[in-house]
Amino acid sequence: MSRTLIVAGAGIVGLSTAYSLAKAGNRVIVLDKEEHVAAHQTGNNSGVIHSGLYYTPGSLKAKLSVDGASSIRDFAVEHGVKVDICGKLVVATDDKQLPQLNELLRRGKENGVPARLVSPEEAREYEPHVSTVGALHVESTGIIDYKGVCEALARLIRELGGEIRFGAEVKGVKADALGVTVETRNGSVRGHYFVNCGGLHSDRIARLAGLKPSVRIIPFRGEYYELIPEEQHLVRGLIYPVPDPQFPFLGVHLTKMIDGSVHAGPNAIFAFAREGYKWLNINPRDMLESAAWPGLWKLGAKFWKVGLAETYRSFSRKKALEGLRELVPALGDKAIVPTHNGVRAQAMNRDGTMVDDFLFERGQRQIHVLNAPSPAATASLEIGKRIATELLDMAK
């Protein structure tokens, strides 16, 4: 039996979900308020295929990332999307970081990630200019054109008879025993089931559908620099620091992009708008919603020193360069220039803890994706399959 299934969001998770549903013989309608695919998180991320090294063994992130790294690479090759499995070095720049490096190796092995410890001399065979006392080499990490993946998915969805409607911001969701009606800026859409992959606005869409999410989306801006062309030879692939286990972000890193450029960053600072790609992007509604969430104040009280340091680095190119020189000391005084920024849709609990894993909530004839942080792009095809399977089971 063919069903009409509505998906909100034309980022990589929404499109992957719609593709899986369309392949199963369903009519799919994708709604997005923008005018093209991958307009927000997907189109402004680091372009990295993550291996699954960092994630808690047994977590959904760990499983879907490892499986997703393989499936998205195969998808790219099959559909002519640029991809390069170049490998990654996670480098310890101080002896105090070596225990955490070993913990990463343990996690990686438990998750099935092909990683191995290398000496400083071996590390410099991969990255001749890196500074390290010990490193992990992760051979399955790569880079990819995620916008290209989304464009390929959109093409396949249409070939399977699906629709992608742009300029269709979700304004209301109402379910009944027979189906779901989604109100948009351009009229209503009726379907049998509904999937919310709204990213930065996913919790709002859930509330429109009558749910009371246990989390709030708090936006964090990640600001990137890129190396000037004369400095790009100093980085061959991906160079990451050993992450601080007390801080919920990975820290600044150097990433070769699929177009040959090298990006540096990102930092992580609170954004004054859910689409706050610049300091001057201020949305009063977004700010009030964030400020009204008790978890944000609790997080700020715990990490205020880190927050100040991240903010200082946002305004000081010299400070940003200092952090990068811990990884690659040869970077010159004018090595970096600002480039694009991204905004991360981070689900936060009331107690100030950030939701660490993928988070789904269900409603009548609905599934809402309320947390899909990195490695969601890497794992997107696997997330899409999982949602499609659950939704079709719901329909039985």
SEMAR-360842 format. One record per residue (C-alpha): residue number from 1; x, y, z. Coordinates in steps of 0.02 Angstrom, whole numbers, plus 50000, padded with zeros to 5 digits. Example, Ala and Ser with C-alpha at 12.3 -4.5 7.8 and 13.67 -1.06 7.14 Angstrom:
2
+------+-------+-------+-------+
! tise !    xx !    yy !    zz !
+------+-------+-------+-------+
!    1 ! 50615 ! 49775 ! 50390 !
!    2 ! 50684 ! 49947 ! 50357 !
+------+-------+-------+-------+
//
This chain:
396
+------+-------+-------+-------+
! tise !    xx !    yy !    zz !
+------+-------+-------+-------+
!    1 ! 50000 ! 50000 ! 50000 !
!    2 ! 50071 ! 50169 ! 49947 !
!    3 ! 50062 ! 50306 ! 50078 !
!    4 ! 50094 ! 50492 ! 50074 !
!    5 ! 50231 ! 50537 ! 50197 !
!    6 ! 50280 ! 50715 ! 50240 !
!    7 ! 50457 ! 50762 ! 50292 !
!    8 ! 50500 ! 50934 ! 50362 !
!    9 ! 50679 ! 50986 ! 50321 !
!   10 ! 50785 ! 50975 ! 50164 !
!   11 ! 50950 ! 50953 ! 50255 !
!   12 ! 51044 ! 50791 ! 50242 !
!   13 ! 50945 ! 50700 ! 50378 !
!   14 ! 50777 ! 50749 ! 50306 !
!   15 ! 50827 ! 50705 ! 50128 !
!   16 ! 50903 ! 50539 ! 50182 !
!   17 ! 50742 ! 50496 ! 50273 !
!   18 ! 50636 ! 50546 ! 50124 !
!   19 ! 50746 ! 50443 ! 50007 !
!   20 ! 50727 ! 50287 ! 50115 !
!   21 ! 50539 ! 50311 ! 50122 !
!   22 ! 50526 ! 50341 ! 49934 !
!   23 ! 50630 ! 50185 ! 49896 !
!   24 ! 50502 ! 50085 ! 49996 !
!   25 ! 50368 ! 50137 ! 49871 !
!   26 ! 50290 ! 50283 ! 49964 !
!   27 ! 50244 ! 50454 ! 49898 !
!   28 ! 50355 ! 50579 ! 49987 !
!   29 ! 50335 ! 50767 ! 50007 !
!   30 ! 50482 ! 50863 ! 50080 !
!   31 ! 50447 ! 51036 ! 50149 !
!   32 ! 50579 ! 51170 ! 50180 !
!   33 ! 50564 ! 51354 ! 50217 !
!   34 ! 50721 ! 51397 ! 50116 !
!   35 ! 50743 ! 51399 ! 49928 !
!   36 ! 50872 ! 51260 ! 49910 !
!   37 ! 50935 ! 51104 ! 49996 !
!   38 ! 51067 ! 51104 ! 50134 !
!   39 ! 51037 ! 51286 ! 50179 !
!   40 ! 51091 ! 51276 ! 50361 !
!   41 ! 51187 ! 51146 ! 50462 !
!   42 ! 51224 ! 51028 ! 50317 !
!   43 ! 51287 ! 51165 ! 50204 !
!   44 ! 51398 ! 51247 ! 50334 !
!   45 ! 51485 ! 51102 ! 50420 !
!   46 ! 51666 ! 51042 ! 50410 !
!   47 ! 51637 ! 50917 ! 50270 !
!   48 ! 51713 ! 50776 ! 50372 !
!   49 ! 51661 ! 50593 ! 50365 !
!   50 ! 51679 ! 50548 ! 50549 !
!   51 ! 51743 ! 50376 ! 50597 !
!   52 ! 51652 ! 50349 ! 50763 !
!   53 ! 51810 ! 50368 ! 50868 !
!   54 ! 51743 ! 50488 ! 51000 !
!   55 ! 51574 ! 50417 ! 51043 !
!   56 ! 51522 ! 50315 ! 51194 !
!   57 ! 51525 ! 50130 ! 51149 !
!   58 ! 51350 ! 50062 ! 51131 !
!   59 ! 51275 ! 50233 ! 51094 !
!   60 ! 51169 ! 50262 ! 50940 !
!   61 ! 51296 ! 50391 ! 50881 !
!   62 ! 51436 ! 50263 ! 50888 !
!   63 ! 51343 ! 50129 ! 50791 !
!   64 ! 51267 ! 50242 ! 50659 !
!   65 ! 51429 ! 50338 ! 50633 !
!   66 ! 51532 ! 50183 ! 50598 !
!   67 ! 51400 ! 50112 ! 50481 !
!   68 ! 51368 ! 50283 ! 50405 !
!   69 ! 51551 ! 50316 ! 50363 !
!   70 ! 51544 ! 50165 ! 50249 !
!   71 ! 51372 ! 50195 ! 50173 !
!   72 ! 51397 ! 50379 ! 50133 !
!   73 ! 51565 ! 50344 ! 50052 !
!   74 ! 51484 ! 50211 ! 49942 !
!   75 ! 51339 ! 50328 ! 49901 !
!   76 ! 51459 ! 50464 ! 49848 !
!   77 ! 51557 ! 50348 ! 49735 !
!   78 ! 51398 ! 50278 ! 49656 !
!   79 ! 51321 ! 50449 ! 49622 !
!   80 ! 51475 ! 50548 ! 49571 !
!   81 ! 51493 ! 50653 ! 49728 !
!   82 ! 51668 ! 50709 ! 49775 !
!   83 ! 51742 ! 50608 ! 49919 !
!   84 ! 51919 ! 50576 ! 49983 !
!   85 ! 51961 ! 50452 ! 50122 !
!   86 ! 52119 ! 50543 ! 50174 !
!   87 ! 52134 ! 50486 ! 50355 !
!   88 ! 52153 ! 50590 ! 50513 !
!   89 ! 52281 ! 50619 ! 50650 !
!   90 ! 52226 ! 50653 ! 50828 !
!   91 ! 52381 ! 50728 ! 50907 !
!   92 ! 52436 ! 50746 ! 51087 !
!   93 ! 52544 ! 50901 ! 51106 !
!   94 ! 52581 ! 50868 ! 51290 !
!   95 ! 52621 ! 50710 ! 51390 !
!   96 ! 52470 ! 50746 ! 51501 !
!   97 ! 52357 ! 50712 ! 51352 !
!   98 ! 52423 ! 50537 ! 51321 !
!   99 ! 52303 ! 50449 ! 51441 !
!  100 ! 52155 ! 50527 ! 51351 !
!  101 ! 52231 ! 50477 ! 51185 !
!  102 ! 52236 ! 50297 ! 51246 !
!  103 ! 52055 ! 50312 ! 51302 !
!  104 ! 52008 ! 50368 ! 51126 !
!  105 ! 52098 ! 50215 ! 51057 !
!  106 ! 52000 ! 50103 ! 51177 !
!  107 ! 51835 ! 50181 ! 51124 !
!  108 ! 51883 ! 50169 ! 50942 !
!  109 ! 51923 ! 49984 ! 50954 !
!  110 ! 51761 ! 49949 ! 51046 !
!  111 ! 51665 ! 50043 ! 50911 !
!  112 ! 51753 ! 49951 ! 50770 !
!  113 ! 51853 ! 50101 ! 50710 !
!  114 ! 52018 ! 50064 ! 50620 !
!  115 ! 52134 ! 50171 ! 50728 !
!  116 ! 52311 ! 50144 ! 50790 !
!  117 ! 52437 ! 50235 ! 50898 !
!  118 ! 52585 ! 50308 ! 50805 !
!  119 ! 52747 ! 50383 ! 50866 !
!  120 ! 52791 ! 50566 ! 50835 !
!  121 ! 52904 ! 50509 ! 50693 !
!  122 ! 52765 ! 50407 ! 50612 !
!  123 ! 52642 ! 50550 ! 50636 !
!  124 ! 52758 ! 50664 ! 50538 !
!  125 ! 52758 ! 50540 ! 50394 !
!  126 ! 52574 ! 50584 ! 50375 !
!  127 ! 52588 ! 50767 ! 50425 !
!  128 ! 52768 ! 50828 ! 50413 !
!  129 ! 52735 ! 50993 ! 50503 !
!  130 ! 52635 ! 50929 ! 50651 !
!  131 ! 52692 ! 50950 ! 50832 !
!  132 ! 52655 ! 50796 ! 50938 !
!  133 ! 52718 ! 50681 ! 51075 !
!  134 ! 52604 ! 50542 ! 51013 !
!  135 ! 52455 ! 50524 ! 50898 !
!  136 ! 52314 ! 50415 ! 50837 !
!  137 ! 52297 ! 50383 ! 50651 !
!  138 ! 52118 ! 50349 ! 50596 !
!  139 ! 52117 ! 50282 ! 50420 !
!  140 ! 51928 ! 50282 ! 50390 !
!  141 ! 51905 ! 50470 ! 50414 !
!  142 ! 51878 ! 50567 ! 50254 !
!  143 ! 51807 ! 50724 ! 50175 !
!  144 ! 51655 ! 50740 ! 50064 !
!  145 ! 51543 ! 50865 ! 49975 !
!  146 ! 51388 ! 50857 ! 50086 !
!  147 ! 51295 ! 50983 ! 49979 !
!  148 ! 51329 ! 50869 ! 49831 !
!  149 ! 51258 ! 50722 ! 49930 !
!  150 ! 51099 ! 50823 ! 49963 !
!  151 ! 51082 ! 50871 ! 49781 !
!  152 ! 51100 ! 50688 ! 49731 !
!  153 ! 50970 ! 50636 ! 49860 !
!  154 ! 50850 ! 50770 ! 49799 !
!  155 ! 50870 ! 50709 ! 49621 !
!  156 ! 50839 ! 50528 ! 49672 !
!  157 ! 50685 ! 50576 ! 49774 !
!  158 ! 50610 ! 50664 ! 49624 !
!  159 ! 50652 ! 50517 ! 49509 !
!  160 ! 50555 ! 50406 ! 49630 !
!  161 ! 50403 ! 50519 ! 49614 !
!  162 ! 50431 ! 50625 ! 49769 !
!  163 ! 50415 ! 50813 ! 49785 !
!  164 ! 50524 ! 50944 ! 49869 !
!  165 ! 50431 ! 51105 ! 49906 !
!  166 ! 50535 ! 51257 ! 49949 !
!  167 ! 50470 ! 51414 ! 50033 !
!  168 ! 50357 ! 51299 ! 50134 !
!  169 ! 50387 ! 51346 ! 50315 !
!  170 ! 50290 ! 51236 ! 50436 !
!  171 ! 50162 ! 51339 ! 50532 !
!  172 ! 50056 ! 51202 ! 50609 !
!  173 ! 50042 ! 51013 ! 50626 !
!  174 ! 49880 ! 50921 ! 50669 !
!  175 ! 49862 ! 50733 ! 50678 !
!  176 ! 49705 ! 50628 ! 50685 !
!  177 ! 49663 ! 50444 ! 50671 !
!  178 ! 49680 ! 50445 ! 50482 !
!  179 ! 49829 ! 50556 ! 50448 !
!  180 ! 49923 ! 50719 ! 50476 !
!  181 ! 49889 ! 50892 ! 50408 !
!  182 ! 50038 ! 51009 ! 50398 !
!  183 ! 50002 ! 51194 ! 50377 !
!  184 ! 50134 ! 51292 ! 50283 !
!  185 ! 50156 ! 51470 ! 50227 !
!  186 ! 50092 ! 51415 ! 50056 !
!  187 ! 49944 ! 51310 ! 50109 !
!  188 ! 49912 ! 51142 ! 50190 !
!  189 ! 49979 ! 50969 ! 50150 !
!  190 ! 49891 ! 50808 ! 50198 !
!  191 ! 49982 ! 50644 ! 50224 !
!  192 ! 49974 ! 50482 ! 50319 !
!  193 ! 50129 ! 50512 ! 50428 !
!  194 ! 50247 ! 50655 ! 50469 !
!  195 ! 50434 ! 50664 ! 50508 !
!  196 ! 50511 ! 50820 ! 50583 !
!  197 ! 50693 ! 50845 ! 50530 !
!  198 ! 50686 ! 51032 ! 50559 !
!  199 ! 50860 ! 51049 ! 50635 !
!  200 ! 50877 ! 51222 ! 50713 !
!  201 ! 50687 ! 51234 ! 50726 !
!  202 ! 50646 ! 51053 ! 50767 !
!  203 ! 50586 ! 51084 ! 50945 !
!  204 ! 50469 ! 51222 ! 50884 !
!  205 ! 50394 ! 51108 ! 50753 !
!  206 ! 50369 ! 50976 ! 50888 !
!  207 ! 50276 ! 51103 ! 50994 !
!  208 ! 50169 ! 51151 ! 50844 !
!  209 ! 50122 ! 50967 ! 50835 !
!  210 ! 50064 ! 50968 ! 51016 !
!  211 ! 50216 ! 50886 ! 51095 !
!  212 ! 50304 ! 50953 ! 51247 !
!  213 ! 50488 ! 50916 ! 51210 !
!  214 ! 50599 ! 50883 ! 51360 !
!  215 ! 50738 ! 50983 ! 51277 !
!  216 ! 50765 ! 51155 ! 51200 !
!  217 ! 50870 ! 51190 ! 51046 !
!  218 ! 51009 ! 51310 ! 51095 !
!  219 ! 51110 ! 51379 ! 50947 !
!  220 ! 51300 ! 51382 ! 50954 !
!  221 ! 51397 ! 51468 ! 50816 !
!  222 ! 51556 ! 51389 ! 50753 !
!  223 ! 51670 ! 51514 ! 50669 !
!  224 ! 51798 ! 51454 ! 50542 !
!  225 ! 51959 ! 51522 ! 50470 !
!  226 ! 52048 ! 51455 ! 50319 !
!  227 ! 52231 ! 51448 ! 50276 !
!  228 ! 52292 ! 51567 ! 50142 !
!  229 ! 52351 ! 51473 ! 49986 !
!  230 ! 52534 ! 51498 ! 50029 !
!  231 ! 52510 ! 51403 ! 50194 !
!  232 ! 52400 ! 51259 ! 50133 !
!  233 ! 52550 ! 51145 ! 50102 !
!  234 ! 52574 ! 51135 ! 50292 !
!  235 ! 52420 ! 51023 ! 50308 !
!  236 ! 52395 ! 50867 ! 50204 !
!  237 ! 52235 ! 50799 ! 50281 !
!  238 ! 52147 ! 50815 ! 50449 !
!  239 ! 52235 ! 50864 ! 50610 !
!  240 ! 52134 ! 50860 ! 50771 !
!  241 ! 52183 ! 50894 ! 50952 !
!  242 ! 52149 ! 50774 ! 51094 !
!  243 ! 51977 ! 50832 ! 51155 !
!  244 ! 51952 ! 50892 ! 51332 !
!  245 ! 51830 ! 50765 ! 51407 !
!  246 ! 51759 ! 50902 ! 51520 !
!  247 ! 51704 ! 51009 ! 51372 !
!  248 ! 51566 ! 50954 ! 51251 !
!  249 ! 51654 ! 51011 ! 51091 !
!  250 ! 51805 ! 50940 ! 51001 !
!  251 ! 51914 ! 51095 ! 50998 !
!  252 ! 51989 ! 51186 ! 50848 !
!  253 ! 52062 ! 51076 ! 50713 !
!  254 ! 52136 ! 51089 ! 50539 !
!  255 ! 52034 ! 51011 ! 50400 !
!  256 ! 52075 ! 50991 ! 50216 !
!  257 ! 51914 ! 51025 ! 50120 !
!  258 ! 51854 ! 50934 ! 49967 !
!  259 ! 51895 ! 51087 ! 49859 !
!  260 ! 52078 ! 51085 ! 49917 !
!  261 ! 52066 ! 51228 ! 50040 !
!  262 ! 52110 ! 51202 ! 50224 !
!  263 ! 51990 ! 51261 ! 50359 !
!  264 ! 52035 ! 51297 ! 50539 !
!  265 ! 51910 ! 51293 ! 50681 !
!  266 ! 51778 ! 51301 ! 50736 !
!  267 ! 51761 ! 51386 ! 50903 !
!  268 ! 51594 ! 51368 ! 50994 !
!  269 ! 51499 ! 51520 ! 51057 !
!  270 ! 51318 ! 51553 ! 51099 !
!  271 ! 51226 ! 51627 ! 50950 !
!  272 ! 51099 ! 51767 ! 50970 !
!  273 ! 50987 ! 51688 ! 50838 !
!  274 ! 50950 ! 51511 ! 50781 !
!  275 ! 51017 ! 51565 ! 50613 !
!  276 ! 51147 ! 51679 ! 50690 !
!  277 ! 51294 ! 51657 ! 50573 !
!  278 ! 51367 ! 51827 ! 50622 !
!  279 ! 51379 ! 51925 ! 50783 !
!  280 ! 51255 ! 52053 ! 50717 !
!  281 ! 51124 ! 51920 ! 50678 !
!  282 ! 51009 ! 51948 ! 50827 !
!  283 ! 50834 ! 51876 ! 50842 !
!  284 ! 50740 ! 51935 ! 50997 !
!  285 ! 50622 ! 51785 ! 50997 !
!  286 ! 50767 ! 51663 ! 50986 !
!  287 ! 50863 ! 51752 ! 51123 !
!  288 ! 50713 ! 51754 ! 51239 !
!  289 ! 50678 ! 51569 ! 51212 !
!  290 ! 50859 ! 51526 ! 51250 !
!  291 ! 50867 ! 51642 ! 51400 !
!  292 ! 50707 ! 51567 ! 51470 !
!  293 ! 50781 ! 51393 ! 51470 !
!  294 ! 50860 ! 51357 ! 51640 !
!  295 ! 50986 ! 51239 ! 51565 !
!  296 ! 51076 ! 51379 ! 51473 !
!  297 ! 51111 ! 51471 ! 51636 !
!  298 ! 51171 ! 51312 ! 51719 !
!  299 ! 51287 ! 51276 ! 51573 !
!  300 ! 51353 ! 51454 ! 51578 !
!  301 ! 51388 ! 51444 ! 51764 !
!  302 ! 51489 ! 51286 ! 51737 !
!  303 ! 51587 ! 51338 ! 51582 !
!  304 ! 51598 ! 51528 ! 51596 !
!  305 ! 51788 ! 51530 ! 51587 !
!  306 ! 51787 ! 51423 ! 51430 !
!  307 ! 51649 ! 51533 ! 51357 !
!  308 ! 51752 ! 51690 ! 51385 !
!  309 ! 51903 ! 51609 ! 51303 !
!  310 ! 51799 ! 51556 ! 51152 !
!  311 ! 51726 ! 51731 ! 51137 !
!  312 ! 51899 ! 51810 ! 51147 !
!  313 ! 51958 ! 51696 ! 51008 !
!  314 ! 51809 ! 51751 ! 50905 !
!  315 ! 51874 ! 51930 ! 50905 !
!  316 ! 52061 ! 51893 ! 50906 !
!  317 ! 52140 ! 51813 ! 50754 !
!  318 ! 52303 ! 51810 ! 50849 !
!  319 ! 52224 ! 51705 ! 50987 !
!  320 ! 52148 ! 51586 ! 50861 !
!  321 ! 52317 ! 51566 ! 50778 !
!  322 ! 52398 ! 51526 ! 50946 !
!  323 ! 52285 ! 51375 ! 50965 !
!  324 ! 52320 ! 51314 ! 50789 !
!  325 ! 52508 ! 51333 ! 50813 !
!  326 ! 52499 ! 51206 ! 50953 !
!  327 ! 52460 ! 51083 ! 50814 !
!  328 ! 52565 ! 51158 ! 50673 !
!  329 ! 52697 ! 51279 ! 50740 !
!  330 ! 52755 ! 51331 ! 50566 !
!  331 ! 52597 ! 51430 ! 50529 !
!  332 ! 52645 ! 51610 ! 50489 !
!  333 ! 52578 ! 51768 ! 50568 !
!  334 ! 52459 ! 51798 ! 50422 !
!  335 ! 52416 ! 51614 ! 50391 !
!  336 ! 52228 ! 51624 ! 50421 !
!  337 ! 52083 ! 51727 ! 50355 !
!  338 ! 51899 ! 51718 ! 50405 !
!  339 ! 51783 ! 51606 ! 50305 !
!  340 ! 51607 ! 51537 ! 50327 !
!  341 ! 51523 ! 51506 ! 50495 !
!  342 ! 51401 ! 51371 ! 50547 !
!  343 ! 51268 ! 51358 ! 50682 !
!  344 ! 51245 ! 51197 ! 50780 !
!  345 ! 51071 ! 51151 ! 50839 !
!  346 ! 51113 ! 51082 ! 51011 !
!  347 ! 50975 ! 51003 ! 51113 !
!  348 ! 50995 ! 51047 ! 51297 !
!  349 ! 50912 ! 50974 ! 51451 !
!  350 ! 50840 ! 51082 ! 51590 !
!  351 ! 50985 ! 51036 ! 51703 !
!  352 ! 51112 ! 51113 ! 51583 !
!  353 ! 51178 ! 50951 ! 51510 !
!  354 ! 51191 ! 50941 ! 51322 !
!  355 ! 51105 ! 50792 ! 51244 !
!  356 ! 51250 ! 50684 ! 51187 !
!  357 ! 51161 ! 50559 ! 51076 !
!  358 ! 51032 ! 50568 ! 50938 !
!  359 ! 50861 ! 50603 ! 51011 !
!  360 ! 50692 ! 50557 ! 50937 !
!  361 ! 50519 ! 50590 ! 51010 !
!  362 ! 50357 ! 50516 ! 50945 !
!  363 ! 50182 ! 50583 ! 50926 !
!  364 ! 50024 ! 50522 ! 50844 !
!  365 ! 50080 ! 50468 ! 50668 !
!  366 ! 50240 ! 50570 ! 50693 !
!  367 ! 50426 ! 50556 ! 50728 !
!  368 ! 50525 ! 50709 ! 50782 !
!  369 ! 50715 ! 50717 ! 50768 !
!  370 ! 50758 ! 50832 ! 50913 !
!  371 ! 50946 ! 50808 ! 50920 !
!  372 ! 51055 ! 50767 ! 50771 !
!  373 ! 51227 ! 50841 ! 50806 !
!  374 ! 51389 ! 50783 ! 50729 !
!  375 ! 51407 ! 50648 ! 50663 !
!  376 ! 51231 ! 50665 ! 50593 !
!  377 ! 51292 ! 50708 ! 50419 !
!  378 ! 51408 ! 50557 ! 50418 !
!  379 ! 51269 ! 50445 ! 50486 !
!  380 ! 51128 ! 50524 ! 50385 !
!  381 ! 51091 ! 50377 ! 50271 !
!  382 ! 51085 ! 50261 ! 50421 !
!  383 ! 50975 ! 50382 ! 50519 !
!  384 ! 50859 ! 50393 ! 50369 !
!  385 ! 50845 ! 50204 ! 50358 !
!  386 ! 50810 ! 50191 ! 50545 !
!  387 ! 50673 ! 50322 ! 50542 !
!  388 ! 50595 ! 50247 ! 50386 !
!  389 ! 50592 ! 50074 ! 50464 !
!  390 ! 50510 ! 50138 ! 50624 !
!  391 ! 50383 ! 50242 ! 50529 !
!  392 ! 50334 ! 50099 ! 50415 !
!  393 ! 50320 ! 49984 ! 50566 !
!  394 ! 50205 ! 50115 ! 50643 !
!  395 ! 50099 ! 50106 ! 50486 !
!  396 ! 50071 ! 49918 ! 50497 !
+------+-------+-------+-------+
//
